[in-house]
Amino acid sequence: MTDDPELTRVEDLQCQQQTTGRDMAARYYLSLDTAILLGILFIAIVFRFHKITLPLVDGFSWREISTAMMADNFQQRSWNIFFPEVNWTGPGPSYQGREFQIVSYLTALLYQLFGWQDWFGRVVAAFFGLVTVFSLHRLTALCWGEMHAHAAALAYALMPAAIMIDSSFLPDPAMLALVTLGVWLFAKYWAGGSGWLLPLATVSFSLGVLSKPPGIAAGTAIFYLMVCWIREKKQKQATWVFLSGLLSLAIIGAYYIWAIYLGRSYPPFHVAGTGGYIWDDGFWTYVRDRFYFKSLWNTSVLWFYGYPFLVLLAVGLWIPLSRAEHPKQRSLSAIPYVWLTAAIILYLAAAGEIASNVWNFHIFHVPIAMFCGHGALLLARLGSKTVLTPAVVLRSIFIVAIALAWSTLPLVRTMKKPIAMNGKLLGEELARLAQPGDLVVAIAPEVGDPVAVYYSRARGWVFPPGGGDAEWSKFVADDTTAIAQLEELRAQGADLFGVAKNATDKEDRLFIEHHDGVIDHLDRTATKLADSDNLLVYRITRP
């Protein structure tokens, strides 16, 4: 200290300048981080909205069509969200046991406001995908820091599987967006945020699991942080989290009990997502099938990730982050490991279902993106202490370029191939030939896919008729049984019968070859309306 007033003023001025300099530097880095996040969101928008108007004829057609039909029925028949209904099981009502219909309901609202467009559901899903990018970024920043947040969000933005699912008319984008948002809000609350974050996190997480049951795996991160509070003797905070969790599970359980009841009460008695679990098939069946790891590997390499993302994932998992000094930060840094472990346990219990319906892998994509981002940073730095050197920047550009060229672009192109286009053409031909109130019977290129019924803009049946315990992805063994099924549908009011000439069941049998006797029967008992290279349509006459 000094008694010289002039010297004191100089010291105060220097102190103010240093404080101002630190504030400006903080604002600069804040602005830079925000700009990077906005750039990543822009990249995510480009990939998710590219070909957003593609008809529902890609590799996920079957599941997308059912979601789209539920949106149609909300808008055309009833706005009661607790009664989701499809069009491929006859005149109806065709209520089914399904997840809470957030994506389809929002799409129905768009239909009501702007008219019907088959791609509106893709738009809704893509917006949920952007919520995931943002929430993943902020969650990673909380766990591992801003630089890792940028890398993880960019990895998610470019990951082929995430792009495909986030731009498909499926409930999974809403599931992942809402549970990720819920986990981030809770982690922020746990780290000392406002008390209002707990109810917001509870609502968001609950809606996410209602959107799709696999979202429950993300809840282990919340449970883990609650246990950390218990270990720290913070009983009051842990009690509030426990009560919020019980409320969330009660709401989720009540809805799915209702969904099962609904699906078992109305023809065709179909509850989505049943079967294929370890308690259905048996543990030793799973062991014999090696937990479907061959299918998982093929899906990972040929569809969802490609070798570049798998390499980044392996590096990120193999080399952990350096141990955080603060105990609270150490707890937060474990969240990605907890989430990934829970997702793996979920897979081991439901491998049959997940391998058959690969969009269920979406619950993995938050921790996978985080570890891919960590792996990318490790490879880009290669021991460097800063990321601003030219060598690190060049290596980062090279990693992104390899991921784009070897994974993102070719795999997204593969997944978006219009493999069900003949089914759409068949549906449009049925729509042209149908009279008001007609019921259709349609066989798409992939047997069981209701795409032709959907694009006919009518109600009707897939063939063979499916739902409940019925096998609808392969033809029956003989013409006599198939003709009997057709005659039963005629008795129920079927008016038009259409088949894509490349319609093939899961045993690779062509309908026009395997069931040529059914074609002969139709030639005798029905009126042929269309016969082209791609399709065949008959008007079914009454007895």
N, C-alpha and C positions, 0 to 999 in steps of 0.2 A: 504494500500500500504506500501511497505517496500523498503529500499535502499539496502538490503542485496542481492547481485547477486545470491548467492548459494540458498537462500530461494526462490527467484523468479523462479530459474530453477526447484526446487522441485515442486512448485505449478503448473508450466506449465506442468510438466510431469504428475502430478496427473490429471490435467484437460484433457490432451490428453488420458490418460488411461480411464477416465470416458466416454469421447466421443467415444473412440473405443469400450468400453463395451456396450454402448447404440446402436452403429451401428451393433455390432455383434448380440445383442439381437433382433434388428429389422430384420436383415437378417435371423436369426433363425426362428422368427415367420412368416416371409414371406415365407421361405422355407417350414415350417410346413403347412401353409395354402395352398400353392401350392401342396404339397404332398397329403393333404386331398382332394383337388379338383380333382387331378389325380385319386385318389382312387375311388371317386364317379363316375367319368367318366368311369372307368373300370367296376364298378358295372352296370352302365347303358348299357355298351357294352354287358356284359354277358347276361342280360335279354332281350335286344333288338335283339341280334343276335342268341339267342337260337332258334332252329328250324327255322332258317331264310329261309331254302329251302322248307318249307311247301308249297304245292300247294295252289292256291287261292280258298280254299274250306272251310274256316272258317266262323264265324258268319257274317263277312263283305263281303262275297263273291260277292254279287250282285254289290256293288259299286266298289269293287276292279277290277272286270272283265271289267267294262266299261272303267276304267282308263287304264287297260292293253291293251284293244283293241285300244285305241287312240295311245298308244306307238307303237303298231304293225303297225298302218297305217302311222304314221310319218316315220317309217323306211322302209316300203314296198311301200308306194304310194306317199307321198308328205311330204317334210320337212317343209312345211309352218305351223308355229305354230299357226297361226290365223284360221286354218281350222281343228279343232279336229273332228275325225270321228270314229264311232263305226261300228261293223260288224253285229249287230243283227236286222237290218231293211231292209234286202234285198241286192241286188247287189250294191247299192249305186249310187251316193255319198250319204253318210249318215251323213252329217255334223250336229253338234248339238251345241246349245248354252251352253257353258261350261266355267268354270273358266280358267284363264291363265295356260297353261299346263306345269308347271315347272317340276314336278315329272315325268310325262309321257315322256316329251321330253328328260330329262337326261337319263331315262331308255332306250329310243330308241337309244341314242348314245352308251350306253353299248351294246345293241343288235348289232349295227353296228360294234363295235370293237371286241366283244367276242362271237357273236352268240346268238341265242334266248334261254333264260332261264326264266321260268315264275316267278322266285323268285328275279330277278334283281330289280324289283320295290320295293320289301321289303328292299333291301339293301340301295337304294337311300333314302327311307323314314327313315330308321334307322339312317343314317348319319345326316339327318336333326334333328332327335331326339336328337342326341348328341350336335348339335349346340344349341338346346333349353336348355339342361342341363347347358352348359357353360354360355349362356347369362342370364339365370335365376339366376345362382350363382352370377354373377357380378352385375346384377341389384339389387338383394337382399342385397349384400354387400354395395352397394351405399345407399340403403334405410335404412337398419336395422343393418348393420355391418357384419363382417366376420363369426361370429359364427352362426348367423341366415342364412347366405348364405349357409354354409355347411348343415345345417338342412333342408333348403328348397330344395336344389339340391338333397339331398339324398331322401327326400320324393317324389320328382318327379321321380327320378330314379327307385323307388320301387313301385310307384303307378300303380295298375293294368291297369287302363284306359289308362294312358300315355304309358305304355309298349305295350299294344295292338295296339293302334293307330299308335304309332311310328314304329311299325314293320308290318304295313299293307300298301298295294299298294294304298294309298289314297293321295289326295292333302293336307290334313290337317296338316301332320307333317311339310311340307314346310311353310304353313301359320303361324303356331305358332312359328317356329324357326325364321322366317324372321321378324315378327312383334315384337317378344321379343328382338331380336338383335337390331331392330330399336329403340325401346323404351329405351333400355339400352344406346345405343350410344347417343341418344338425352339427356337423363338424365345426362350422363357424360359431354356432351357439356354444358348443363344448369348449372352444378356445377362448371364450369370454365375450361372445356377442350378446346382442339384445335378447331378452326373454321371449320376445315375440317370434324369434326364429324357431323355437320348439314347436308351437302349433302349426306354423307354416311348413316345417319339415315333416310333421306327422301327416298333414293333409296331402302334401305332394307325394310322399312315399306310399301312402295308402292308395292313392289314385293310380300310382305306377303299378303296384301289385294287382290291383283290380283290373288294370289293362291287360296284364298277362302274368300268370302265376310265377314264372321263373324270376321275376323281379324280387321275390322274397330273399334270394341269395344276397342281394345288396344290403339287406337288413342286418346281416352279421356285422357289418362295419359299425352300425349304430349300437348293436349289442356289445361289441368289443369296447367301444368308448364308454358305455355305461359301466362295464366291469372295471375299467380303469378308474372311474370315479369311486366305485365301491372300494377298490384297493387303496385309494387316497383318503378314505373315510369321509367322503362327501356324500353322506346318506340322503340328504334332502334333495340334491340335484338328481341323484340316481333314482330316487323314488318317483320324481316327476317323469323321468324318462320311462321308467317301468310302467307307470300308469298310462302314459301316452301310447306305449307299445301295446299294452293290453287292449286299449280302445281300438287301435289300428287293426290288430289281429281279429278282434270281435267283428268289426265291420267287414273285413275281408272274408272271414269265415262265413258270416251270415249270407253274404252275396253268393259265394260259391255253393253253399248248401241250396240256395234258391235256384241257381243255374242247373245243378244236378237234378233237382226236382222237376224243373221245367223240361229239361231234355228227356226225362224218363216218362213224362206225362203226355207228350204229343208225338204222333208219328212224324218222322221215322224213328223216334226214340234215340236221338243222337246227342251225345255229350262230347264236345270237342276235347281232344287231348287225352282221352282215356285209352289205356292199353300201352304196351311197350315198356313198362316199368319193371324194375328188378323184382318187385313183389308179384307182378303178373306172370312174367316169363320164368322166374326162378333164378336163384343165384348161380347155379351150375350151368344154366343155359347162357347166362351172361359170360361166365368164364369160358365156356366152349366157343362162344362168338368173340372172345377177346375184347369184350366191352366195346365192340364196334370200332376199334381203333383203326382198322384198315379203312373203313368208311370215313372216319374223322380225318385221317391223313389225306385221303384223296380229295375230300372237300376242301381241306386247308390249302393244298398245293394247287389244285386245278380250278378252284372257284373263289375261295374267300380271301386268301392272303398272298399266295405265291412265295417263292423262296426269299426275296428281299425282306419282307416283313417277318417271316419266320426266323431269319438270321438275326434281325434286330431284336426280336422277342427273346431269342436264346441268349444273346449277349446281355440284354437288360436283366434277365433272370439270373444269369451266371455270376455277374459282378454286381453285388449290392451297393447301395449308396453308403457313403461314409456315415458312421454313427453320429447322430445329432447330440449336441452337448446338453441341451435342455430336456428334462424328462417329458414335458408336455409335447415338445416337438418330436421326440422319439415315438411317442404313442401315435401321433398323427401320421408319421412316416410309415407306420405299419399298415395303414388302411388298404393300400393296393394289394398287399399280400393276403390280408384277411378276405377281401372281396374275391380274389382269384381262387383261394382255397375253397371258399364256399361254393363258387361256381363249379369247381372240379368235383366236389362232393355231389352237387346237383346232377352233374353229367353222369357220374358213376351210378346214381340211382335211377336215371331216366334216359340212359344211352340209346335204347331202342326208339323211343319217341323222338329224341333230339336228332338222331341220325336220319330218321325218316322225314322230319320237318326241320330242315337245317336253319331256318330263321330263328329257331330257339337258341342258337349259339350267340344271339345278340347280347345276352347278359354278360358274356365274356369280354365284350369289346372295350369297355371302360378300362379294366385293369390291363388288358392286352395293349391298348394304346399307350398307357402310362409306361409300361415296360419297354415297348418299342421306342418311345421317346427317350427313355433313359439309355437304351442301347445305342440309339443314334447319336446322342451327346457323347457317350464314351468313345465311339468310333471317330467322331469329328474332332474331339479334343486330343485323343491319343497322348494323354499325360500333360497337355498344356493347361495352365492355370486360368487362362482367360479365353473367352470365345470370340474376341474381337480381332485376333490375328488373321492375316490373309490366308494362312494355311488352313485354319479351322473353318473359315468361311468357304473356301474352295472345297474342302472335304464335305461340308454340309450340303453344298449345292450338288456335289457328285452323288451323295446318298439319296437326296430327293429325286435326282434325275433317274437313278437306277430303279428306285421304287416306282416311279411313274412309268418308265418304259417297260419294266419287266413284270410289274404287278398291276398297278392301278388301271392303266389303259387297256391292256389285253384282257384282263379278267372281267372288268366291268362290261366290256364289249361282248364277251362270251355269255355272261349272265343275262344280258338284255337282248339276246337273240330272240326274235319273234317266233318261237317254236310252236305256239298254239294259233298261228294266224289262220290256218285252215278251219279251226274251230270258230273263230270270229266270222269268217266268210260264210260258214254254214249258218251261224246264228243270224246274220244279216239276210241271208236268203230265206230263212224261215220267217223273219220279220216281214219280208216283202210279200210272202205268200199267205201269211196268216190273216185271218179275219178276227175282228174284235172278240175277245173272250176265248180264243182257241188255246188249247193246251198242247204242248209240244213234247216229243220224245227225241232226245238228241244224243249222238255219240261223237265226242270230240276226238281229235287225234290221240290224246292220252285218255284212255278209258277211265271214266269217273270224273273227269274235269268238267265242271258245269259251264264252261265258257260259252258254248253254243246256246245253252238255255238263256244265259245272261244277255247275250247280244241279240237274241230273238225278241227281247223286251216283252216276253210272255212268261207265264208260269208253266211248269211241266216236270219232266223227269229226266235224269240221266239214265243210261241203259248199259248194263243191267241196273235195275232200281237199287239204290244204295241207302245206307243209313242204319243205325243200330248195329246189330251184329252181322249184317249182310256184307258180303264181299263184293265190292263194286269196282275194283280195279282190274278184274279179269273176267273173261267171258265164261259162261257156264259150259259144261262139258259137251253138250249135244244140242242139236237144233230143236228137238222136241221140247226140252225145258225152256229154251229161249222163246219159242213160239208161244208156249203157255204164259210166260211172263208178259209178252207183248199183248196177248189177248186179254190178260187181266188189266193192263193199262188201257186197252180199248174200252173195256167195260167201265172203267173209272172216268172215261171222257176224253181220252187222248185223241187229238185231231190231226196232228202232223207228225211224221216220223222222218228224221234226217240223220244221215251218217256221213262223216268225212271218210273219203275212200282210203286215207292212210291211218284210220283209227286202229290202234294197236293196244292190246292189253299188256299187263306187266310180264306176261310170258311170251311176248313178241309174236302174238297171233293176230293177223289181220282179220277184221270183222268180215269183210267181203269174201274172204277165203274160208275162214273157220265156220262162218254161219251163212254159207251160200244157200242153205235150205231156208233160212229166214228171208233172204232176198226173194227166193222163189215163192214163198208164202205171200209176201207183200205184192209181188207181181200178180198173183191170183186174186187177192182180197182187197187190194187198195189201188189208188190211182196215182201213177207216177207223175210228178209235177216238174222235177228237175233231175237231170242226169248229165253231169259234166266231168271233167277230168279230176275234179277235187271233191265232189259231193254228190249225194243222192238224196232226193226228198220225195216222200209219198204223202198223199192225203188219205188218212185212214177212214174208210167208209164204215157206216154202222151195220151191224148184222141184219 
